[in-house]
Amino acid sequence: FYQICRRTPGLAKKLLRRGIAKELPTDFDIDTHFNPRYQPWDQRVCLAPDADFFQAIRDGRVSVVTDQIEKFTLQGILLKSGRELPADIIVTATGLKMLACGGIQLSVDGTPVEPGRALTYKGLMLSDVPNCAMCVGYTTASWTLRADLASAYVCRLLNYMDRGGYKQCVPRADDPELRPEPLLGLTSGYVQRGSSLFPKQGSKSPWLLRQNYILDLMTMRFGAVDDGALVFSNGGDKAAPCTPPRSRETDAEAATASA
């Protein structure tokens, strides 16, 4: 569904509109209330799998107003069209401010790390920051799908370092052709407001945050840990490119044994 939305947005809009029309009265103004300015998956798609939202509209228990807010009033909300909506309770659902790394202050050898200037390695480590992993899930599917892959990959990485006797692992973005791009490719207001504070993804693997579970499964579960972008060392020693440790166990077997 995501691929259809991104590759053929016109077709996706038609499919979505057709589905909505089946659930609403024939005289409902779909093009006013369910026809956003942006394309499908420019922002996350809000799903109603059992159609209870549309059922409530059909039953007259819910009304939809599409407009812009001018201001709050003593009685409710004044819209830019001049209409005033009376309200007993107003639930504010705007103004969300995201925090990179949950607001944790990172530093390397006393130098503060600015996440907005870093690139993400496989969507879970920061360039030039040693031994640090975080969780970034999918914006196009279940967040936990990628969280599971990230957890398994970190186990593989730790096992690899343990077998090789390494104390430190640092992602290095040395490719001169690598271009920084926004981490979350969405036009939602809360994403755009926090974009400068968040790490960037790179224009190609392994710095690219792909919204594709199958490809991530292959690279994070079964791909080589030593992919040329990681530099391993023994802490105070000068970091050098890693050499595969001698072991009869495969990374996958070691991860399973550790788990």
C-alpha positions as CSV (number, residue, x, y, z in Angstrom):
1,F,0.0,0.0,0.0
2,Y,2.8,2.4,0.8
3,Q,4.6,1.6,-2.5
4,I,1.4,2.3,-4.4
5,C,0.9,5.6,-2.6
6,R,4.5,6.8,-3.3
7,R,4.8,5.5,-6.9
8,T,1.2,6.2,-8.1
9,P,-0.3,8.8,-5.8
10,G,-3.2,9.6,-8.2
11,L,-4.3,6.0,-8.2
12,A,-3.9,5.8,-4.4
13,K,-6.1,8.8,-3.9
14,K,-8.8,7.3,-6.1
15,L,-8.7,4.0,-4.2
16,L,-8.9,5.9,-0.8
17,R,-11.8,8.1,-2.0
18,R,-13.7,5.1,-3.3
19,G,-13.4,3.3,0.0
20,I,-14.5,6.4,1.9
21,A,-17.5,6.9,-0.4
22,K,-18.7,3.4,0.3
23,E,-18.9,4.2,4.0
24,L,-20.6,7.6,3.9
25,P,-24.0,9.0,2.8
26,T,-24.2,9.8,-0.9
27,D,-24.7,13.6,-0.1
28,F,-21.6,13.8,2.1
29,D,-19.0,16.4,0.8
30,I,-16.0,14.1,0.6
31,D,-13.9,16.5,-1.5
32,T,-14.1,19.1,1.2
33,H,-13.5,17.0,4.3
34,F,-11.4,14.0,3.0
35,N,-9.2,15.5,0.3
36,P,-6.1,16.9,1.9
37,R,-3.6,19.2,0.1
38,Y,-0.8,16.6,0.3
39,Q,-0.4,13.2,-1.4
40,P,-1.0,9.9,0.4
41,W,2.0,9.1,2.7
42,D,3.4,12.6,2.5
43,Q,2.0,12.4,6.0
44,R,1.0,9.3,7.9
45,V,-2.3,7.8,6.8
46,C,-4.9,7.5,9.6
47,L,-6.7,4.2,9.3
48,A,-10.1,3.1,10.6
49,P,-10.0,-0.7,9.9
50,D,-13.5,-1.4,11.2
51,A,-14.9,1.8,9.8
52,D,-16.3,2.9,13.2
53,F,-15.4,6.5,12.5
54,F,-17.5,6.6,9.4
55,Q,-20.3,4.7,11.1
56,A,-20.5,7.5,13.7
57,I,-20.8,10.0,10.9
58,R,-23.6,8.0,9.2
59,D,-25.4,7.8,12.6
60,G,-25.2,11.6,13.1
61,R,-23.2,11.2,16.2
62,V,-20.1,13.0,14.7
63,S,-19.8,16.0,12.4
64,V,-16.7,17.0,10.5
65,V,-15.6,20.6,10.0
66,T,-12.7,21.4,7.7
67,D,-11.3,24.9,8.2
68,Q,-8.5,26.8,9.8
69,I,-8.6,28.0,13.4
70,E,-8.5,31.8,13.9
71,K,-8.6,31.8,17.7
72,F,-10.2,30.4,20.8
73,T,-13.2,32.2,22.2
74,L,-15.2,32.1,25.4
75,Q,-17.7,29.9,23.7
76,G,-15.4,27.7,21.7
77,I,-13.4,28.1,18.5
78,L,-13.6,30.9,15.9
79,L,-12.7,29.7,12.4
80,K,-11.2,31.8,9.6
81,S,-14.4,31.5,7.7
82,G,-16.1,33.4,10.5
83,R,-18.0,30.5,11.8
84,E,-17.8,29.8,15.5
85,L,-17.9,26.3,16.9
86,P,-19.3,26.1,20.4
87,A,-17.4,23.7,22.6
88,D,-17.5,22.4,26.2
89,I,-14.2,20.7,25.9
90,I,-11.3,21.3,23.4
91,V,-8.7,18.6,23.0
92,T,-5.5,20.2,21.5
93,A,-3.6,17.9,19.2
94,T,-1.1,20.3,17.6
95,G,2.2,21.8,18.7
96,L,4.0,18.5,19.3
97,K,7.7,19.0,19.7
98,M,9.9,15.9,19.1
99,L,13.2,15.4,21.0
100,A,16.2,13.8,19.3
101,C,17.4,10.8,21.4
102,G,14.7,11.6,23.9
103,G,16.5,14.7,25.0
104,I,19.6,12.8,26.2
105,Q,22.7,15.0,26.1
106,L,25.5,13.1,24.3
107,S,29.2,13.9,24.4
108,V,32.4,12.3,23.1
109,D,35.6,13.0,25.1
110,G,33.9,16.0,26.6
111,T,32.7,17.5,23.3
112,P,28.9,17.8,23.0
113,V,27.3,15.9,20.2
114,E,24.8,17.7,18.1
115,P,22.4,15.0,16.7
116,G,21.3,17.3,13.9
117,R,24.8,17.3,12.4
118,A,25.2,13.5,12.5
119,L,24.3,10.8,10.0
120,T,22.5,7.6,11.1
121,Y,24.2,4.3,10.4
122,K,21.5,1.7,9.5
123,G,19.1,4.0,11.2
124,L,20.4,3.1,14.7
125,M,23.9,4.5,15.3
126,L,25.3,8.0,14.9
127,S,28.3,8.9,12.8
128,D,31.5,9.5,14.9
129,V,29.7,8.5,18.1
130,P,31.2,5.3,19.6
131,N,29.2,2.5,21.2
132,C,25.9,4.2,20.9
133,A,22.7,2.7,19.5
134,M,19.2,4.0,19.4
135,C,15.8,2.8,18.1
136,V,14.2,4.4,15.0
137,G,11.2,2.5,13.7
138,Y,9.1,2.7,10.5
139,T,6.8,5.6,9.7
140,T,5.1,3.5,7.0
141,A,4.4,0.4,9.1
142,S,4.6,-0.8,12.6
143,W,7.3,1.0,14.6
144,T,8.2,-2.2,16.4
145,L,9.0,-4.1,13.3
146,R,12.2,-2.1,12.9
147,A,12.7,-1.9,16.6
148,D,13.0,-5.7,16.6
149,L,15.5,-5.7,13.7
150,A,17.6,-3.0,15.5
151,S,17.7,-5.0,18.7
152,A,18.8,-8.1,16.9
153,Y,21.5,-6.2,15.0
154,V,22.9,-4.7,18.2
155,C,23.2,-8.2,19.6
156,R,25.1,-9.3,16.5
157,L,27.4,-6.3,16.8
158,L,28.1,-6.9,20.5
159,N,28.9,-10.5,19.9
160,Y,31.2,-9.6,17.0
161,M,33.1,-7.1,19.2
162,D,33.3,-9.6,22.0
163,R,34.8,-12.3,19.8
164,G,37.2,-9.9,18.2
165,G,38.3,-8.3,21.5
166,Y,37.1,-4.8,20.5
167,K,36.1,-2.2,23.0
168,Q,34.9,0.5,20.6
169,C,32.9,0.7,17.4
170,V,32.4,4.0,15.5
171,P,30.5,4.5,12.3
172,R,32.5,6.7,9.8
173,A,30.8,8.5,7.0
174,D,33.8,9.0,4.7
175,D,32.1,8.7,1.3
176,P,32.4,12.1,-0.4
177,E,29.4,11.3,-2.6
178,L,27.1,10.8,0.5
179,R,24.4,13.5,0.7
180,P,22.5,14.2,4.0
181,E,18.7,13.9,3.8
182,P,15.9,14.3,6.3
183,L,15.6,11.3,8.6
184,L,11.8,11.1,8.4
185,G,10.5,11.7,4.9
186,L,7.1,13.2,6.0
187,T,5.7,16.7,5.6
188,S,3.8,16.7,8.8
189,G,4.2,19.9,10.8
190,Y,5.7,18.2,13.9
191,V,8.2,16.4,11.7
192,Q,9.3,19.6,9.9
193,R,9.6,21.6,13.1
194,G,12.0,19.0,14.6
195,S,13.9,18.2,11.4
196,S,16.9,20.4,12.1
197,L,17.4,18.7,15.6
198,F,17.3,15.2,14.3
199,P,20.1,13.1,12.8
200,K,20.1,12.9,9.0
201,Q,20.0,9.8,6.9
202,G,22.4,9.4,4.0
203,S,21.6,9.1,0.3
204,K,22.8,5.5,0.1
205,S,23.3,2.4,2.2
206,P,24.3,1.8,4.9
207,W,23.3,5.4,5.9
208,L,19.9,5.2,4.2
209,L,16.9,4.6,6.4
210,R,14.8,2.4,4.1
211,Q,11.1,2.1,4.7
212,N,11.3,-1.6,3.6
213,Y,11.1,-4.4,6.1
214,I,12.2,-7.1,3.7
215,L,15.4,-5.3,2.7
216,D,16.2,-4.4,6.3
217,L,15.6,-8.0,7.4
218,M,18.2,-9.2,4.9
219,T,20.9,-6.6,5.7
220,M,20.4,-6.4,9.5
221,R,19.8,-10.1,10.3
222,F,22.0,-11.7,7.7
223,G,24.3,-9.0,6.2
224,A,28.0,-8.8,7.1
225,V,28.7,-6.7,10.3
226,D,32.0,-5.6,8.6
227,D,30.6,-3.5,5.8
228,G,33.4,-1.0,5.5
229,A,31.5,1.8,7.4
230,L,32.4,0.7,10.9
231,V,35.8,1.3,12.5
232,F,36.7,-1.0,15.5
233,S,39.4,-0.3,18.1
234,N,40.4,-1.1,21.7
235,G,39.3,2.1,23.3
236,G,42.4,4.3,23.7
237,D,44.1,2.9,20.7
238,K,43.8,4.6,17.3
239,A,40.8,3.3,15.5
240,A,41.6,1.1,12.6
241,P,39.4,-0.8,10.0
242,C,38.2,-4.0,11.5
243,T,39.4,-7.4,10.5
244,P,37.0,-10.4,10.8
245,P,37.6,-12.3,14.0
246,R,38.4,-16.0,13.7
247,S,35.4,-18.0,14.9
248,R,33.6,-21.1,13.7
249,E,30.3,-19.5,14.8
250,T,28.4,-17.4,12.3
251,D,27.0,-14.0,13.5
252,A,23.5,-15.4,13.3
253,E,24.4,-18.4,15.5
254,A,26.2,-16.2,18.0
255,A,23.2,-13.9,18.2
256,T,20.9,-16.8,18.8
257,A,23.2,-18.3,21.5
258,S,23.4,-14.9,23.2
259,A,19.6,-14.4,23.1
